[in-house]
Amino acid sequence: MKKTNPITLLLIIHFVFLLNCNGRVANEIHILHFNDVVNIESTQGGKIGGAARAAAVIKQYKGKDPLILFSGDAFGGAALSNYYKGAQVVDVFNRLGVDYAVCGNHEFDFEMTDTVARFKKSQFTWLCANMLLHDLRPIEGTSQSALIDRGGIKVGLIGVAGDWLESVGSSSKKIRYVDHISTAQRLAQDLKTQGAKVIIALTHMRLADDEMLLKKVPEINLILGGHDHEFIEKKLGDQLIWKTGMNWQSMGIITLTIDAPNHVGITARNIPIDETWTPDPTMAGVVASYTQKFDQSLSTIIGTTTEPLDTLRTTVRRKESNFGNYVTDVFRKVTNADISIINGGGIRSGIVIPKGPLTLKDIYDELPFDNRIVTLAVTGEELYQIIEHGFKMYPEQYGAFPHVSGIRIIANATKPAGQRVETILINNTPVIKEKQYTLATNNFIAKGGDGYPFLSTKPLILDENAGPLDFKAVTDDIIAKKVISPKIEGRIVIKGSQVE
């Protein structure tokens, strides 16, 4: 029998050592990443995303034994989520084999008991290091960090969030924000002490906050983020910030290579999840079991629109929208208020509803939070400050951007935040700063949601117990009118704007 060359034998042993039982090279860590998934169903007419296509992508990469990581916003923010209070997403994530997730703001859209119940049902770990109960205890069902072994490499995971509590729903009064940078510094040092060779931060915050986090916490190799709802890839030296997008429009494929004692190489690419992927039939059945029950309850045609209704995120968070005009008109009509204001972040589906028949689901997709219409009194001076708040982040997409009825706003984008609103007109007459006006809005804003100043301290004239649901008020109006034709009317004029 021919003897094996000793050098060849050593090479074979070395190669086998580098492989684990799944065929993964021992000095490589593979990751599948996604963020901001408020829809388990596909979008854009069924052409893009959806949990069934995501399942097909994950199956294709299972041979690499990837870590499956999620960067927040799953429980709320869409009609289906509001109906099931996030239970459908937890079921899907469990079936997909998610390993770790960070808490996003929409995890707190409902009562804390609902949020905790979802955390407990999760067969993966929620990392929520700096969103804590008021006594600084962790939220039940969450952890701050994790240390895991991947083929002999110790990997540390941290979950931190930005200070978005002003945009949180029912649970906001139960939790508090703790500085994410000092939290991450402490946890990163702890993980390094425990032998972590790689540190990954799962975050749910704006890009500027992620950039500062990397600068202040150099131990972090990779930030996998959310909250920005768009694909972002940004390198800072050997460190990387990566955000995959939203609603499974794509999947992030990231490989970490430990090629020296203290060096971690990172390669990443985004895989579009489109019609080229055949939906996984088992997951498609799971999704259908949730959507069919929901759709049956909301499939009734209630009227017709002669105009396409623009609810695109790039519209409702930065400029006047004909749908925003229509909703605020309804608010003002049902309350007989002088003025109505709603936040662009409360208009949810991010599509253009085509002209033609409208169903209950069309409206519920846009107004899924079961907000109540309330009224309160504000002075003209306070109205200026309220509108200024809505423009403070312009031209960035901002959930507090105002949609209005009863007033016309003249703003100047070239001026600094806090000085952008030049004029507010009622019936072509400037608002009198000393005069009181009746304002109709939703109970979210009235409680100070999206950071609106003053309002949470003001007594309500029409309170939550008496005010109608926004969804019901709008659908009742469509049913009564049978046909609606909302248009852009120049209610919001922004001088010097570069936004088309």
GITA-V106855 format. One line per field, one symbol per residue. phi: phi as a letter, one per 20 degrees, with the letter a starting at -180 (. if undefined). psi: psi as a letter, one per 30 degrees, with the letter a starting at -180 (. if undefined). burial: + if it has 24 or more other C-alpha atoms within 12 Angstrom, else -. Layout:
# GITA-V106855
phi = ???
psi = ???
burial = ???
This chain:
# GITA-V106855
phi = .fefggffffffffffffdefeneffedcdcdcbbldeceefclmnecmnfffgffffffeffelffdccdnmcfcnbfffffdlnfffggffgffngebbdfdfffdfdfgffffffgfffecdedbfcdcffemfffgnccebbccdcmndeddcccccfedffeeegeffeccedgfffffgffffffffeofeccddeccafggfffffffecfffebdddbnembfccbdcmeecdccepbllfbcedccdcedagccdeccbbddfdcffefgffffgfffffefffffffceffdrcdecgdecggfefdbafcffgffffffgfffdlefbcccegfeddfmcdfffpfddgfgfffeceelfeeccbecegfffgfffggfdfegeffcfegedccnccddccfeefgnceeebcdclmdggefeeeceddbeffffenflmffmffeefeedeffdfffggfffffffffemccbfcfcmfcddfmfeee
psi = kkkkkeeeeeeeeeeeefkafggkkfgkkkkkkllijfkfllahggfkakeeeeeeeeeegffghlkjkkhljeeagleeeeefhfeeeeeeeeefhkellkkleffgfaleeeeeeeeefkglkkkiegjllfggklkkgllelkjlkjhfkkkkkkjllligffgkbeffffllkkkfeeeeeeeeeeeeeggkfkkkjklilleeeeeeeeefiffkekkjlaffglkkjkkjbflkkkkfblhhflkkjkkkjjglegkjkkkklkjkjaffkkkkeeeeeeeeeeeeeeeefgfkkfakkfkkjjgkefefgflkkfeeeeeeeeeeeffhlelkklkfffjefhljklkakkleeeeeeeigghkkklllklleeeeeeeeeefgffkglkkffkkklkflkkjljffllkfgfjekkkjhgkkkkfflkkkkkalfeefgglggkleeffkkkejafffklkeeeeeeeeeeefeklhklkggfjkjkgkgk.
burial = -----------------------++++++++++++++++++++----++++++++++++-+--+++++++++++++++++++++++++++++++++++++++++++++++++-+++-++-++-+++++++++-----+++++++++++-++-++++++++++++++++++++++++++-++-+++++++-++---++++++++++++-+++-+++-++++++++++++++++++----++++++++++++++++++++-----+++++-+++++--+++---++-+++-++--++------++++--++++++++++++++++++++++++++++++++++++++++++++++---++++++++++++++++++++++++-++++++++++++++++++++++++++++++++------++++++-----+-----++++++++++++++++++++-+-+++++--++++++++++++-----+-+-+--++++------
